[in-house]
Amino acid sequence: MARATNSPASRKRRKKVLKYAKGYFGNKSKLFRYAKEAVQHAWQYAYRDRKKKKGEWRSLWVVRLNAACRSLDITYSRFIEGLKAAGIELDRKVLADIAVRDEIAFKALVQQARDALKTKASAKKS
């Protein structure tokens, strides 16, 4: 009796992998053995970088906030400390957007942070 290889399912699976590998260079887009490995690596990198992208955006927001804060003579860390002391709970994404788009509102936030730092320092002394 002939050996059963489940040929239709195997062909379908291989065609699917080759479809994912379309556009890859050389053998990786033509031959199943190499395409399978390339697709697996691509998916691993995609999974990893979806997580990494969030950190990259956050660091961009921090850089923008730091630049905006230093133009108003306060450091980023003191600004964040002042906002926490003032009870302002805006995340860095929103703060960076305000810093870029609305300079007057950002100056007001910086002033509130400074005032909160002053009251915090005077409360610490007494």
PyMOL commands that set and color helices and strands:
alter all, ss='L'
color gray80, all
select helices_A, chain A and resi 7-20+26-29+32-71+76-86+92-101+103-125
alter helices_A, ss='H'
color red, helices_A
deselect
rebuild
show_as cartoon
